[in-house]
Amino acid sequence: MSRRCDLTGREPGFGRSVSHSHVRTSRRFDPNVQRKRYWLASEGRHVRLRLSTDAIRTIDRIGIEAAVARIRARGGKV
């Protein structure tokens, strides 16, 4: 599963871990991406989205219809 949010486009960041001895190694900062199912009343069906927790709160605020419109405007498939 790709670690990319359908709504916000958030994806992994890259950086370095620094140990006690100051040895630097590469690491990855993954976003907290969850699979969530919503009822899309306008189409009479459920949609399953891959969302970051920030995007889940955004959907709570703006509604699923507006969120799906944003995803489609970005060229995403729902």
Chimera marker file (.cmm) of the C-alpha trace (Angstrom):
<marker_set name="trace">
<marker id="1" x="0.000" y="0.000" z="0.000" r="1" g="1" b="0" radius="0.5"/>
<marker id="2" x="1.427" y="3.384" z="-0.915" r="1" g="1" b="0" radius="0.5"/>
<marker id="3" x="1.840" y="5.774" z="1.997" r="1" g="1" b="0" radius="0.5"/>
<marker id="4" x="0.120" y="8.681" z="0.242" r="1" g="1" b="0" radius="0.5"/>
<marker id="5" x="-3.043" y="10.491" z="1.296" r="1" g="1" b="0" radius="0.5"/>
<marker id="6" x="-5.778" y="10.725" z="-1.367" r="1" g="1" b="0" radius="0.5"/>
<marker id="7" x="-7.051" y="14.105" z="-0.110" r="1" g="1" b="0" radius="0.5"/>
<marker id="8" x="-4.010" y="16.072" z="1.024" r="1" g="1" b="0" radius="0.5"/>
<marker id="9" x="-1.313" y="14.334" z="-1.042" r="1" g="1" b="0" radius="0.5"/>
<marker id="10" x="0.839" y="13.885" z="2.064" r="1" g="1" b="0" radius="0.5"/>
<marker id="11" x="3.635" y="11.355" z="1.487" r="1" g="1" b="0" radius="0.5"/>
<marker id="12" x="6.749" y="10.120" z="3.305" r="1" g="1" b="0" radius="0.5"/>
<marker id="13" x="9.494" y="12.522" z="4.241" r="1" g="1" b="0" radius="0.5"/>
<marker id="14" x="13.135" y="11.487" z="4.414" r="1" g="1" b="0" radius="0.5"/>
<marker id="15" x="15.807" y="12.372" z="6.902" r="1" g="1" b="0" radius="0.5"/>
<marker id="16" x="18.537" y="11.025" z="9.155" r="1" g="1" b="0" radius="0.5"/>
<marker id="17" x="18.552" y="9.232" z="12.487" r="1" g="1" b="0" radius="0.5"/>
<marker id="18" x="21.400" y="10.390" z="14.697" r="1" g="1" b="0" radius="0.5"/>
<marker id="19" x="22.643" y="7.882" z="17.273" r="1" g="1" b="0" radius="0.5"/>
<marker id="20" x="24.272" y="8.617" z="20.613" r="1" g="1" b="0" radius="0.5"/>
<marker id="21" x="27.681" y="8.251" z="18.957" r="1" g="1" b="0" radius="0.5"/>
<marker id="22" x="26.490" y="10.703" z="16.275" r="1" g="1" b="0" radius="0.5"/>
<marker id="23" x="26.439" y="8.136" z="13.462" r="1" g="1" b="0" radius="0.5"/>
<marker id="24" x="23.874" y="9.231" z="10.885" r="1" g="1" b="0" radius="0.5"/>
<marker id="25" x="21.678" y="6.696" z="9.075" r="1" g="1" b="0" radius="0.5"/>
<marker id="26" x="18.876" y="7.281" z="6.579" r="1" g="1" b="0" radius="0.5"/>
<marker id="27" x="15.292" y="6.963" z="7.742" r="1" g="1" b="0" radius="0.5"/>
<marker id="28" x="11.781" y="7.597" z="6.518" r="1" g="1" b="0" radius="0.5"/>
<marker id="29" x="9.006" y="9.588" z="8.210" r="1" g="1" b="0" radius="0.5"/>
<marker id="30" x="5.751" y="7.915" z="7.129" r="1" g="1" b="0" radius="0.5"/>
<marker id="31" x="2.455" y="9.809" z="7.426" r="1" g="1" b="0" radius="0.5"/>
<marker id="32" x="-0.264" y="8.203" z="9.528" r="1" g="1" b="0" radius="0.5"/>
<marker id="33" x="-2.372" y="6.877" z="6.619" r="1" g="1" b="0" radius="0.5"/>
<marker id="34" x="-5.560" y="4.910" z="7.301" r="1" g="1" b="0" radius="0.5"/>
<marker id="35" x="-8.095" y="3.210" z="5.035" r="1" g="1" b="0" radius="0.5"/>
<marker id="36" x="-11.549" y="4.626" z="5.729" r="1" g="1" b="0" radius="0.5"/>
<marker id="37" x="-14.949" y="3.934" z="4.194" r="1" g="1" b="0" radius="0.5"/>
<marker id="38" x="-17.541" y="6.685" z="3.729" r="1" g="1" b="0" radius="0.5"/>
<marker id="39" x="-21.114" y="6.665" z="2.409" r="1" g="1" b="0" radius="0.5"/>
<marker id="40" x="-21.371" y="8.886" z="-0.672" r="1" g="1" b="0" radius="0.5"/>
<marker id="41" x="-25.086" y="9.733" z="-0.743" r="1" g="1" b="0" radius="0.5"/>
<marker id="42" x="-25.025" y="11.522" z="-4.124" r="1" g="1" b="0" radius="0.5"/>
<marker id="43" x="-23.875" y="8.306" z="-5.847" r="1" g="1" b="0" radius="0.5"/>
<marker id="44" x="-25.646" y="5.864" z="-3.534" r="1" g="1" b="0" radius="0.5"/>
<marker id="45" x="-22.487" y="3.907" z="-2.721" r="1" g="1" b="0" radius="0.5"/>
<marker id="46" x="-19.619" y="3.577" z="-0.289" r="1" g="1" b="0" radius="0.5"/>
<marker id="47" x="-16.156" y="4.878" z="-1.174" r="1" g="1" b="0" radius="0.5"/>
<marker id="48" x="-12.968" y="3.590" z="0.422" r="1" g="1" b="0" radius="0.5"/>
<marker id="49" x="-10.248" y="6.215" z="0.736" r="1" g="1" b="0" radius="0.5"/>
<marker id="50" x="-6.631" y="6.166" z="1.892" r="1" g="1" b="0" radius="0.5"/>
<marker id="51" x="-6.445" y="9.180" z="4.221" r="1" g="1" b="0" radius="0.5"/>
<marker id="52" x="-4.052" y="10.754" z="6.683" r="1" g="1" b="0" radius="0.5"/>
<marker id="53" x="-5.500" y="11.473" z="10.119" r="1" g="1" b="0" radius="0.5"/>
<marker id="54" x="-5.363" y="15.184" z="9.261" r="1" g="1" b="0" radius="0.5"/>
<marker id="55" x="-7.520" y="14.513" z="6.174" r="1" g="1" b="0" radius="0.5"/>
<marker id="56" x="-10.040" y="12.538" z="8.271" r="1" g="1" b="0" radius="0.5"/>
<marker id="57" x="-10.508" y="15.634" z="10.452" r="1" g="1" b="0" radius="0.5"/>
<marker id="58" x="-10.830" y="17.757" z="7.302" r="1" g="1" b="0" radius="0.5"/>
<marker id="59" x="-13.637" y="15.502" z="6.025" r="1" g="1" b="0" radius="0.5"/>
<marker id="60" x="-15.378" y="15.813" z="9.402" r="1" g="1" b="0" radius="0.5"/>
<marker id="61" x="-15.269" y="19.583" z="8.914" r="1" g="1" b="0" radius="0.5"/>
<marker id="62" x="-16.112" y="20.047" z="5.189" r="1" g="1" b="0" radius="0.5"/>
<marker id="63" x="-18.089" y="16.854" z="4.484" r="1" g="1" b="0" radius="0.5"/>
<marker id="64" x="-17.465" y="13.869" z="2.238" r="1" g="1" b="0" radius="0.5"/>
<marker id="65" x="-19.094" y="15.418" z="-0.864" r="1" g="1" b="0" radius="0.5"/>
<marker id="66" x="-16.732" y="18.417" z="-0.833" r="1" g="1" b="0" radius="0.5"/>
<marker id="67" x="-13.754" y="16.163" z="-0.092" r="1" g="1" b="0" radius="0.5"/>
<marker id="68" x="-14.548" y="13.885" z="-3.058" r="1" g="1" b="0" radius="0.5"/>
<marker id="69" x="-14.870" y="16.981" z="-5.266" r="1" g="1" b="0" radius="0.5"/>
<marker id="70" x="-11.365" y="18.086" z="-4.150" r="1" g="1" b="0" radius="0.5"/>
<marker id="71" x="-9.911" y="14.626" z="-4.836" r="1" g="1" b="0" radius="0.5"/>
<marker id="72" x="-11.424" y="14.580" z="-8.332" r="1" g="1" b="0" radius="0.5"/>
<marker id="73" x="-10.210" y="18.142" z="-8.992" r="1" g="1" b="0" radius="0.5"/>
<marker id="74" x="-6.641" y="16.955" z="-8.260" r="1" g="1" b="0" radius="0.5"/>
<marker id="75" x="-7.119" y="14.176" z="-10.818" r="1" g="1" b="0" radius="0.5"/>
<marker id="76" x="-7.681" y="11.398" z="-8.287" r="1" g="1" b="0" radius="0.5"/>
<marker id="77" x="-9.994" y="8.463" z="-8.856" r="1" g="1" b="0" radius="0.5"/>
<marker id="78" x="-12.809" y="7.772" z="-6.382" r="1" g="1" b="0" radius="0.5"/>
<link id1="1" id2="2" r="1" g="1" b="0" radius="0.2"/>
<link id1="2" id2="3" r="1" g="1" b="0" radius="0.2"/>
<link id1="3" id2="4" r="1" g="1" b="0" radius="0.2"/>
<link id1="4" id2="5" r="1" g="1" b="0" radius="0.2"/>
<link id1="5" id2="6" r="1" g="1" b="0" radius="0.2"/>
<link id1="6" id2="7" r="1" g="1" b="0" radius="0.2"/>
<link id1="7" id2="8" r="1" g="1" b="0" radius="0.2"/>
<link id1="8" id2="9" r="1" g="1" b="0" radius="0.2"/>
<link id1="9" id2="10" r="1" g="1" b="0" radius="0.2"/>
<link id1="10" id2="11" r="1" g="1" b="0" radius="0.2"/>
<link id1="11" id2="12" r="1" g="1" b="0" radius="0.2"/>
<link id1="12" id2="13" r="1" g="1" b="0" radius="0.2"/>
<link id1="13" id2="14" r="1" g="1" b="0" radius="0.2"/>
<link id1="14" id2="15" r="1" g="1" b="0" radius="0.2"/>
<link id1="15" id2="16" r="1" g="1" b="0" radius="0.2"/>
<link id1="16" id2="17" r="1" g="1" b="0" radius="0.2"/>
<link id1="17" id2="18" r="1" g="1" b="0" radius="0.2"/>
<link id1="18" id2="19" r="1" g="1" b="0" radius="0.2"/>
<link id1="19" id2="20" r="1" g="1" b="0" radius="0.2"/>
<link id1="20" id2="21" r="1" g="1" b="0" radius="0.2"/>
<link id1="21" id2="22" r="1" g="1" b="0" radius="0.2"/>
<link id1="22" id2="23" r="1" g="1" b="0" radius="0.2"/>
<link id1="23" id2="24" r="1" g="1" b="0" radius="0.2"/>
<link id1="24" id2="25" r="1" g="1" b="0" radius="0.2"/>
<link id1="25" id2="26" r="1" g="1" b="0" radius="0.2"/>
<link id1="26" id2="27" r="1" g="1" b="0" radius="0.2"/>
<link id1="27" id2="28" r="1" g="1" b="0" radius="0.2"/>
<link id1="28" id2="29" r="1" g="1" b="0" radius="0.2"/>
<link id1="29" id2="30" r="1" g="1" b="0" radius="0.2"/>
<link id1="30" id2="31" r="1" g="1" b="0" radius="0.2"/>
<link id1="31" id2="32" r="1" g="1" b="0" radius="0.2"/>
<link id1="32" id2="33" r="1" g="1" b="0" radius="0.2"/>
<link id1="33" id2="34" r="1" g="1" b="0" radius="0.2"/>
<link id1="34" id2="35" r="1" g="1" b="0" radius="0.2"/>
<link id1="35" id2="36" r="1" g="1" b="0" radius="0.2"/>
<link id1="36" id2="37" r="1" g="1" b="0" radius="0.2"/>
<link id1="37" id2="38" r="1" g="1" b="0" radius="0.2"/>
<link id1="38" id2="39" r="1" g="1" b="0" radius="0.2"/>
<link id1="39" id2="40" r="1" g="1" b="0" radius="0.2"/>
<link id1="40" id2="41" r="1" g="1" b="0" radius="0.2"/>
<link id1="41" id2="42" r="1" g="1" b="0" radius="0.2"/>
<link id1="42" id2="43" r="1" g="1" b="0" radius="0.2"/>
<link id1="43" id2="44" r="1" g="1" b="0" radius="0.2"/>
<link id1="44" id2="45" r="1" g="1" b="0" radius="0.2"/>
<link id1="45" id2="46" r="1" g="1" b="0" radius="0.2"/>
<link id1="46" id2="47" r="1" g="1" b="0" radius="0.2"/>
<link id1="47" id2="48" r="1" g="1" b="0" radius="0.2"/>
<link id1="48" id2="49" r="1" g="1" b="0" radius="0.2"/>
<link id1="49" id2="50" r="1" g="1" b="0" radius="0.2"/>
<link id1="50" id2="51" r="1" g="1" b="0" radius="0.2"/>
<link id1="51" id2="52" r="1" g="1" b="0" radius="0.2"/>
<link id1="52" id2="53" r="1" g="1" b="0" radius="0.2"/>
<link id1="53" id2="54" r="1" g="1" b="0" radius="0.2"/>
<link id1="54" id2="55" r="1" g="1" b="0" radius="0.2"/>
<link id1="55" id2="56" r="1" g="1" b="0" radius="0.2"/>
<link id1="56" id2="57" r="1" g="1" b="0" radius="0.2"/>
<link id1="57" id2="58" r="1" g="1" b="0" radius="0.2"/>
<link id1="58" id2="59" r="1" g="1" b="0" radius="0.2"/>
<link id1="59" id2="60" r="1" g="1" b="0" radius="0.2"/>
<link id1="60" id2="61" r="1" g="1" b="0" radius="0.2"/>
<link id1="61" id2="62" r="1" g="1" b="0" radius="0.2"/>
<link id1="62" id2="63" r="1" g="1" b="0" radius="0.2"/>
<link id1="63" id2="64" r="1" g="1" b="0" radius="0.2"/>
<link id1="64" id2="65" r="1" g="1" b="0" radius="0.2"/>
<link id1="65" id2="66" r="1" g="1" b="0" radius="0.2"/>
<link id1="66" id2="67" r="1" g="1" b="0" radius="0.2"/>
<link id1="67" id2="68" r="1" g="1" b="0" radius="0.2"/>
<link id1="68" id2="69" r="1" g="1" b="0" radius="0.2"/>
<link id1="69" id2="70" r="1" g="1" b="0" radius="0.2"/>
<link id1="70" id2="71" r="1" g="1" b="0" radius="0.2"/>
<link id1="71" id2="72" r="1" g="1" b="0" radius="0.2"/>
<link id1="72" id2="73" r="1" g="1" b="0" radius="0.2"/>
<link id1="73" id2="74" r="1" g="1" b="0" radius="0.2"/>
<link id1="74" id2="75" r="1" g="1" b="0" radius="0.2"/>
<link id1="75" id2="76" r="1" g="1" b="0" radius="0.2"/>
<link id1="76" id2="77" r="1" g="1" b="0" radius="0.2"/>
<link id1="77" id2="78" r="1" g="1" b="0" radius="0.2"/>
</marker_set>
